[in-house]
Amino acid sequence: MEPRKMMGFVTPGDQRVPIPVRDWNAMKLALWRSRNGWEIAARAAAGILGQCLHAEDCPGEETEVAPCLPDCPDRELRMDALVILNAARMFAPIDARTPANGPYMAPSREYFSEVIAELSVAQLEIDSLREKLRAMGAEPPTPPPNPEPALLTRPSPQLTSAQFEATLEEAAQSPKETP
């Protein structure tokens, strides 16, 4: 036997696995989002608990762990809010710092190509599903229209706000081209 393993210095869960940095950052972002989501759920549940009506001398009015009396008007609502609150306390990650302070790394060309390939495959699958629906006699839902290119304009960081507003006014006054 290996002496380090016998002394407990090496455990089966300590192996390191190389993962791409973008995947690690995505996991940290997901963890942070779940933490924020659970905090929102906990605040909402605590607000519901504070608004619940109780019968006279109900032990659930003072303490969270005491059950409500059977004649409390909001007994079921309080029980639902307690379930949400306890789930938020139990399942929220302990430490989930915002990853926005980390360095930005642009995606690689390979990753970008993979994403574009996945998008084109998804579009082909959508088209084949639409054709199957048409073959079955059902009209598939129409996709939402593309936004006007004028709506997609973003201000350049070099433009002042007055220059940007002037650019928007010029775009609004120019006649729209019809294809």
C-alpha positions as CSV (number, residue, x, y, z in Angstrom):
1,M,0.0,0.0,0.0
2,E,1.0,3.5,-0.5
3,P,2.0,5.2,2.8
4,R,0.5,8.6,1.9
5,K,-2.8,6.9,1.2
6,M,-2.6,4.9,4.4
7,M,-2.1,8.1,6.4
8,G,-5.1,9.8,4.8
9,F,-3.2,12.4,2.8
10,V,-4.5,11.1,-0.5
11,T,-8.2,10.5,-0.9
12,P,-10.1,9.2,-4.0
13,G,-11.9,12.6,-4.4
14,D,-8.7,14.6,-4.6
15,Q,-7.8,13.9,-8.2
16,R,-7.5,17.0,-10.4
17,V,-9.2,17.0,-13.7
18,P,-8.2,19.6,-16.3
19,I,-11.2,21.6,-17.6
20,P,-11.3,24.6,-19.9
21,V,-11.3,28.0,-18.2
22,R,-14.5,29.1,-19.9
23,D,-16.3,26.1,-18.5
24,W,-14.9,26.9,-15.0
25,N,-16.0,30.5,-15.3
26,A,-19.5,29.4,-16.6
27,M,-19.8,27.1,-13.6
28,K,-18.9,29.9,-11.2
29,L,-21.4,32.2,-12.9
30,A,-24.1,29.5,-12.6
31,L,-23.3,29.1,-8.9
32,W,-23.5,32.8,-8.4
33,R,-26.8,33.0,-10.2
34,S,-28.2,30.2,-8.1
35,R,-27.1,31.9,-4.9
36,N,-28.9,35.1,-6.0
37,G,-32.0,33.1,-7.0
38,W,-32.1,31.4,-3.6
39,E,-31.7,34.7,-1.8
40,I,-34.6,36.1,-3.7
41,A,-36.7,33.1,-2.9
42,A,-35.8,33.4,0.8
43,R,-36.7,37.1,1.0
44,A,-40.0,36.5,-0.7
45,A,-40.8,33.5,1.6
46,A,-39.9,35.6,4.6
47,G,-42.2,38.4,3.4
48,I,-45.0,35.9,3.0
49,L,-44.4,34.6,6.5
50,G,-44.6,38.1,7.9
51,Q,-48.0,38.7,6.2
52,C,-49.7,35.5,7.3
53,L,-52.7,35.8,9.6
54,H,-52.9,33.7,12.7
55,A,-55.6,32.7,15.1
56,E,-55.5,34.0,18.7
57,D,-52.7,32.4,20.8
58,C,-51.2,30.6,17.8
59,P,-47.7,29.4,18.6
60,G,-46.6,29.8,14.9
61,E,-46.9,33.6,15.2
62,E,-43.8,34.0,17.3
63,T,-41.6,31.1,16.2
64,E,-40.9,29.7,12.8
65,V,-40.6,26.1,14.0
66,A,-43.9,25.9,15.9
67,P,-46.9,24.6,14.0
68,C,-50.0,26.8,13.4
69,L,-53.3,26.0,15.0
70,P,-55.8,24.2,12.8
71,D,-58.1,27.3,12.7
72,C,-55.4,29.7,11.4
73,P,-56.6,31.3,8.2
74,D,-53.3,31.3,6.4
75,R,-52.0,27.9,7.7
76,E,-51.4,26.3,4.3
77,L,-49.8,29.5,2.9
78,R,-47.5,29.6,5.9
79,M,-46.5,26.0,5.4
80,D,-45.7,26.6,1.7
81,A,-43.6,29.6,2.6
82,L,-41.7,27.6,5.2
83,V,-40.9,24.9,2.7
84,I,-39.6,27.5,0.2
85,L,-37.6,29.3,3.0
86,N,-36.1,26.1,4.3
87,A,-35.2,24.9,0.8
88,A,-33.5,28.3,0.1
89,R,-31.5,27.9,3.3
90,M,-30.6,24.3,2.6
91,F,-29.7,24.4,-1.1
92,A,-28.2,27.8,-1.5
93,P,-24.4,27.6,-2.0
94,I,-22.5,28.9,0.9
95,D,-19.9,30.9,-1.0
96,A,-20.7,32.2,-4.5
97,R,-18.8,35.4,-5.3
98,T,-19.7,37.3,-8.4
99,P,-17.3,36.3,-11.2
100,A,-17.5,39.8,-12.9
101,N,-14.3,40.9,-11.2
102,G,-12.3,38.2,-13.0
103,P,-10.3,38.7,-16.2
104,Y,-12.2,38.6,-19.5
105,M,-11.0,36.0,-22.0
106,A,-12.3,36.1,-25.5
107,P,-13.6,32.8,-26.9
108,S,-11.1,30.9,-29.2
109,R,-11.8,30.4,-32.9
110,E,-12.4,26.8,-32.3
111,Y,-15.0,27.4,-29.6
112,F,-16.7,30.1,-31.8
113,S,-16.7,27.6,-34.7
114,E,-18.3,24.9,-32.5
115,V,-21.0,27.3,-31.4
116,I,-21.8,28.4,-35.0
117,A,-21.9,24.7,-36.1
118,E,-24.3,23.9,-33.2
119,L,-26.5,26.8,-34.2
120,S,-26.6,25.7,-37.8
121,V,-27.5,22.1,-36.8
122,A,-30.2,23.4,-34.5
123,Q,-31.6,25.5,-37.4
124,L,-31.6,22.4,-39.6
125,E,-33.4,20.4,-36.9
126,I,-36.0,23.2,-36.6
127,D,-36.6,23.2,-40.3
128,S,-37.0,19.4,-40.4
129,L,-39.5,19.6,-37.5
130,R,-41.4,22.3,-39.4
131,E,-41.6,20.1,-42.5
132,K,-42.8,17.1,-40.4
133,L,-45.5,19.3,-38.9
134,R,-46.5,20.4,-42.4
135,A,-46.6,16.8,-43.6
136,M,-48.9,15.9,-40.7
137,G,-51.2,18.7,-41.8
138,A,-50.5,21.2,-39.0
139,E,-49.1,24.6,-39.7
140,P,-46.0,25.3,-37.5
141,P,-45.9,28.6,-35.6
142,T,-44.2,31.4,-37.4
143,P,-40.9,32.6,-36.0
144,P,-40.8,36.1,-34.6
145,P,-39.8,38.8,-37.1
146,N,-36.2,40.1,-37.1
147,P,-35.9,43.5,-35.5
148,E,-35.2,46.5,-37.7
149,P,-31.5,47.2,-38.2
150,A,-32.1,50.7,-36.9
151,L,-33.1,49.2,-33.5
152,L,-29.8,47.4,-33.3
153,T,-27.6,50.5,-33.3
154,R,-25.4,50.8,-30.3
155,P,-23.6,54.0,-29.3
156,S,-19.9,54.1,-29.9
157,P,-17.8,54.8,-26.8
158,Q,-16.2,57.7,-28.7
159,L,-19.5,59.5,-29.4
160,T,-20.8,62.0,-27.0
161,S,-24.4,61.7,-26.1
162,A,-25.3,64.7,-28.2
163,Q,-23.6,63.2,-31.3
164,F,-25.5,59.9,-30.7
165,E,-28.8,61.7,-30.4
166,A,-28.1,63.6,-33.6
167,T,-27.3,60.3,-35.3
168,L,-30.6,58.8,-34.1
169,E,-32.5,61.9,-35.4
170,E,-30.9,61.6,-38.8
171,A,-31.8,57.9,-39.0
172,A,-35.4,58.8,-38.0
173,Q,-35.7,61.5,-40.6
174,S,-34.2,59.6,-43.5
175,P,-36.7,57.8,-45.7
176,K,-36.8,54.0,-45.1
177,E,-35.7,51.9,-48.0
178,T,-38.3,49.3,-49.0
179,P,-36.9,46.1,-50.6
